[in-house]
């Protein structure tokens, strides 16, 4: 795996369940046998990724001889169809792998990369996709009310020991009335949930849609699907975790709470890279470079091990 110039950037359109998906392949002149498909997270994103991080990865890896494909799955970017969310990525991933292999036949083995809920989708579905031999996940999304509360407690307890917090407090830079009001609202919400009563006004349509999408109490069955997928996947997994991400801290909280998760996460062959100064989206140039180095190093180790 070597090279100095990014590969050609080749657009392609491929089919998935009757919909047209748009992808970009970064193709080196002599592709290595391991290639990588990058999976975009949901929300207002597309195949370039947050802060064009996936473009950066495609160009950096292809300059080292690694073929990369990034694509819009159904309902995102320039791809047609309805947006189904990360829990329904299996058909999109299968279609992307087939298209990648057809356009770059030198690639024999596929590795998937994704961050946040794309990492969650990869964890769920990689075991169902032929030719995927390894997965790389950045800050997998596993948020629940319990992990949120635990991470929030840890965050604010840490803040109590920092002089910057007390300085802002003494300068009246915090609105304590807002904090108290928010705390009271959370307590009321919990009591209402337990008693089945609510003193709040009926939700408007926008609020109802937001809540059903997970803004309040989200169905957490997807976490069980993630665990089952990780347990079923035969290949090694690399976890790239950000020190400044609350999502990353929630994942660690889940590991601390669940022996089944610790067992799946800690299987022989799995590894972890921590980036203490990186945020959730690896948005800084330094974080992007470190992620690219971690991914390149991982693929090189896979190639050397056979």
C-alpha atoms as one frame of an Amber mdcrd trajectory, in Angstrom:
protein
   0.000   0.000   0.000   1.927   2.984  -1.229   1.475   6.079  -3.319   1.795
   9.837  -3.301  -1.113  11.153  -5.421  -4.838  10.658  -4.758  -6.520   8.250
  -7.137  -9.029   9.142  -9.816 -12.437  10.164  -8.502 -14.999   8.253 -10.517
 -18.757   8.849 -10.118 -21.154   5.960 -10.482 -24.840   5.219 -10.133 -25.987
   1.820  -8.923 -29.302   0.224  -8.064 -30.712  -0.741  -4.683 -34.223  -2.136
  -4.456 -35.396  -0.125  -7.455 -33.742   3.128  -6.340 -30.698   4.840  -7.829
 -27.771   5.433  -5.481 -24.925   7.793  -6.263 -21.349   6.973  -5.294 -17.808
   8.220  -5.812 -14.867   5.812  -6.118 -11.339   6.961  -5.302  -9.354   4.553
  -7.490  -5.533   4.345  -7.293  -3.576   3.230 -10.328  -2.729  -0.065  -8.568
  -5.384  -0.733  -5.909  -4.515  -2.897  -2.896  -6.573  -6.013  -2.285  -8.247
  -4.370   0.724 -10.690  -1.569  -0.077 -12.876   0.565   2.128 -16.463   1.744
   1.839 -17.351   4.809   3.888 -20.904   5.062   5.220 -22.421   8.494   5.800
 -24.295   9.193   9.028 -27.949  10.205   8.923 -29.298  13.721   9.254 -28.419
  16.640   6.948 -25.356  14.962   5.460 -24.330  13.288   2.229 -21.409  11.317
   0.816 -18.871  14.103   1.559 -19.422  13.582   5.286 -19.376  16.103   8.117
 -16.881  18.836   7.258 -15.953  16.867   4.096 -14.277  14.276   6.305 -15.142
  11.416   3.948 -13.644  13.298   1.010 -10.469  13.819   3.034 -10.374  10.113
   3.867 -10.956   9.031   0.274  -8.148  11.184  -1.050  -5.694  10.365   1.744
  -6.208   6.609   1.494  -6.228   6.439  -2.290  -2.890   8.286  -2.302  -1.581
   5.262  -0.396  -2.972   2.721  -2.826  -6.242   1.986  -1.050  -9.403   2.142
  -3.145 -12.260   3.946  -1.394 -15.939   4.246  -2.187 -18.278   6.741  -0.553
 -21.961   6.871  -1.414 -25.377   8.272  -0.530 -27.666   5.572   0.768 -31.371
   5.732   0.029 -32.986   9.037   0.882 -29.748  10.964   1.439 -27.865  13.343
  -0.837 -28.404  12.601  -4.515 -29.790   9.077  -4.065 -33.460   8.395  -4.627
 -35.877   6.647  -2.305 -37.092   7.179   1.235 -34.708   7.751   4.104 -35.047
   4.640   6.265 -32.389   5.350   8.888 -29.377   3.436  10.111 -31.447   0.462
  11.264 -32.226  -0.409   7.629 -28.880  -0.127   5.866 -28.351  -3.789   5.001
 -29.639  -3.609   1.409 -27.760  -0.360   0.760 -24.512  -1.871   2.035 -24.941
  -5.019  -0.045 -25.604  -2.942  -3.172 -22.600  -0.708  -2.469 -20.254  -3.665
  -1.981 -21.412  -5.260  -5.241 -20.942  -1.986  -7.150 -17.511  -1.388  -5.632
 -16.297  -4.891  -6.468 -17.621  -4.595 -10.033 -15.840  -1.290 -10.669 -12.592
  -2.141  -8.857 -12.078  -5.890  -9.359  -8.589  -5.714  -7.805 -10.285  -5.246
  -4.418 -10.774  -8.671  -2.878 -11.819  -7.746   0.658 -14.013  -4.942   1.960
 -13.748  -2.899   5.155 -16.559  -0.589   6.277 -16.043   2.762   8.027 -18.674
   4.991   9.615 -19.178   7.313  12.556 -22.058   7.966  14.957 -25.268   6.259
  13.750 -23.471   5.058  10.608 -21.214   3.108  12.980 -24.339   1.770  14.660
 -25.752   0.650  11.316 -22.460  -0.967  10.347 -22.394  -2.862  13.622 -25.923
  -4.132  13.012 -25.570  -5.188   9.396 -21.940  -5.986   8.503 -22.496  -9.631
   9.416 -25.090  -9.861   6.614 -22.888  -8.452   3.846 -20.618 -10.821   1.862
 -16.986  -9.756   1.364 -16.936  -7.477   4.430 -14.015  -8.769   6.486 -13.555
  -5.946   8.996 -15.381  -2.914  10.378 -14.103   0.427  11.677 -16.450   2.520
  13.789 -16.102   6.033  15.139 -18.031   6.903  18.317 -20.947   4.474  17.833
 -24.343   5.911  18.767 -25.932   4.004  21.686 -27.769   6.786  23.493 -30.405
   5.985  26.127 -31.887   8.034  28.945 -29.747   6.044  31.403 -26.441   6.613
  29.607 -27.302  10.269  29.021 -27.990  10.792  32.716 -24.823   8.985  33.796
 -22.607  10.950  31.401 -24.269  14.230  32.402 -23.601  13.508  36.086 -19.968
  12.731  35.347 -19.625  15.901  33.269 -21.066  18.243  35.886 -19.226  16.615
  38.777 -16.025  17.192  36.840 -17.039  20.791  36.181 -17.489  21.405  39.915
 -13.785  20.777  40.359 -12.754  23.254  37.658 -11.975  26.893  38.463 -13.377
  27.998  35.074 -16.855  26.839  36.180 -16.736  28.796  39.432 -15.333  31.865
  37.684 -18.249  31.899  35.247 -20.666  31.304  38.093 -19.296  34.204  40.129
 -19.487  36.445  37.060 -23.155  35.475  36.599 -22.388  33.981  33.189 -24.676
  31.037  33.992 -28.432  31.512  34.230 -29.225  29.481  37.324 -32.961  30.026
  36.892 -32.833  28.283  33.510 -30.878  25.367  34.990 -33.336  24.992  37.867
 -36.287  25.233  35.505 -34.840  22.567  33.234 -34.209  20.279  36.204 -37.797
  20.732  37.432 -39.108  19.949  33.949 -37.082  16.728  33.839 -38.418  15.646
  37.224 -41.985  16.380  36.133 -41.492  14.409  32.938 -40.223  11.394  34.877
 -43.135  11.569  37.329 -45.610  11.864  34.481 -44.080   8.829  32.798 -44.368
   6.770  35.979 -47.957   7.785  36.756 -49.205   7.876  33.189 -50.332  11.483
  33.619 -49.128  14.671  32.080 -49.775  18.261  32.982 -48.267  19.574  29.774
 -50.144  20.966  26.796 -50.856  18.715  23.805 -47.924  18.437  21.429 -48.099
  20.215  18.130 -47.339  18.214  14.992 -43.678  19.248  14.781 -43.060  18.347
  18.416 -44.765  14.984  17.975 -42.599  14.177  14.955 -39.442  15.172  16.838
 -40.393  13.054  19.818 -41.250  10.033  17.679 -37.871  10.407  15.958 -36.123
  10.089  19.302 -35.878  13.601  20.765 -37.366  12.320  24.031 -37.716   8.660
  25.011 -36.248   6.651  22.122 -36.917   2.990  21.497 -33.659   1.359  22.556
 -34.143  -1.974  20.772 -31.575  -0.828  18.195 -28.869  -1.276  20.844 -29.793
  -4.956  21.178 -29.578  -5.263  17.382 -26.139  -3.653  17.462 -24.946  -6.126
  20.070 -26.351  -9.081  18.120 -24.660  -7.831  14.948 -21.303  -7.380  16.663
 -21.570 -10.848  18.202 -22.354 -12.373  14.795 -19.613 -10.590  12.862 -16.612
 -12.849  12.309 -13.968 -10.250  11.486 -11.946  -7.857  13.631 -13.321  -4.458
  14.607 -11.539  -1.170  15.218 -13.144   1.453  17.455 -11.983   5.062  16.971
 -13.147   7.095  19.964 -13.133  10.843  20.639 -12.187  12.242  24.014 -14.428
  15.308  23.591 -17.541  13.416  22.490 -20.462  12.737  24.834 -21.584  10.008
  22.411 -18.227   8.297  22.930 -18.658   8.585  26.695 -22.142   7.062  26.442
 -20.671   4.084  24.590 -18.145   3.602  27.387 -20.960   3.882  29.930 -22.813
   1.096  28.108 -19.671  -1.067  28.230 -19.383  -0.452  31.959 -23.002  -1.495
  32.505 -23.153  -4.616  30.307 -20.984  -7.745  30.511 -22.391  -8.944  27.169
 -21.245  -5.743  25.487 -17.822  -5.968  27.129 -17.425  -9.528  25.867 -18.325
  -8.639  22.273 -16.262  -5.453  22.319 -13.226  -7.147  23.847 -12.986 -10.139
  21.527  -9.459 -11.062  20.359  -8.568  -9.076  17.284 -10.659  -6.043  18.172
  -8.745  -2.849  18.888  -9.378   0.721  19.963  -7.764   4.047  19.104  -8.454
   7.020  21.398  -8.160  10.599  20.143  -8.333  12.683  23.345  -8.777  16.073
  21.648 -11.211  15.042  18.910 -14.907  15.909  18.892 -17.779  13.677  17.819
 -17.407  14.466  14.107 -13.561  14.448  14.048 -14.001  17.943  12.627 -10.541
  19.460  13.127  -7.812  18.965  10.550  -5.697  17.212  13.157  -8.522  14.808
  14.032  -9.185  14.042  10.350  -5.483  13.304   9.825  -5.366  11.031  12.874
  -8.459   9.136  11.769  -6.946   8.649   8.309  -3.728   7.377   9.887  -5.642
   4.973  12.129  -7.686   3.604   9.222  -4.620   3.265   6.977  -2.656   1.492
   9.694  -5.547  -0.882  10.339  -5.830  -1.844   6.665  -2.090  -2.356   6.426
  -2.180  -4.731   9.397  -5.061  -6.639   7.854  -3.154  -6.925   4.586  -0.019
  -8.169   6.322  -1.944 -10.747   8.359  -3.569 -12.221   5.274
